[in-house]
Amino acid sequence: MVQNRKADDGVVGLEALVAQCVSWRSEGRKVVFTNGVFDLLHRGHVTYLEAAGALGDVLVVGVNDDASVRRLGKGEDRPIVPEDDRALLVSALRCVDAVVLFGGDTPLDVIRALEPDVLVKGGDYDADCADGSDPRYIVGSAEVRTLGGTVATIDLVPGRSTTALAAKLKKG
């Protein structure tokens, strides 16, 4: 991980990130990729990202842009925090080496471009699920495995979710 960098130095465009991943791999480093909305960053997010980063040498995080969050149906008031702020907050975490914003309904194009060695999602997904219509299916898992990579899930922290936190804030 790069030391003494500003958080926004970690938010990178896809083209530059592809080149960076090639460089990391040439150094023998294992690239881990995960993605999410990361609205209202909380302990569950940090615990998850630290565990994901421990599965390799470099952690790259895809953050949904605002339009894609709205299409995910998270709620009319989501995202609460704008995309640039969410990306900056995630990139500021010690365990995160790079962040890329993406606007697709899934991160499949990003995964295909980056070709990560490890693809990670939360425990509400199933690393062994091969049915793309199953909500537990991990998008990009087939592509990562075809390239010789691995797919993993990480248990979620009980009682820690953005949805629960947003509901609590609404109550006042």
Buried (B, 14 or more C-beta within 10 A) or exposed (E): EEEEEEBEEBBBEBEEBBEBBEEBBEEEBBBBBBBBBBBBBBEBBBBBBBBBBEBBBBBBBBBBBBEBBBEBEBBEEBBBBEBBBBBBBBBBBEBBBBBBBBBBEBBBBBBEBBBBBBBBBBEEBBBEBEEEEEEBBBBBBBBBBEEEBBBBBBEBBEEBBBEEBBEEEEEE
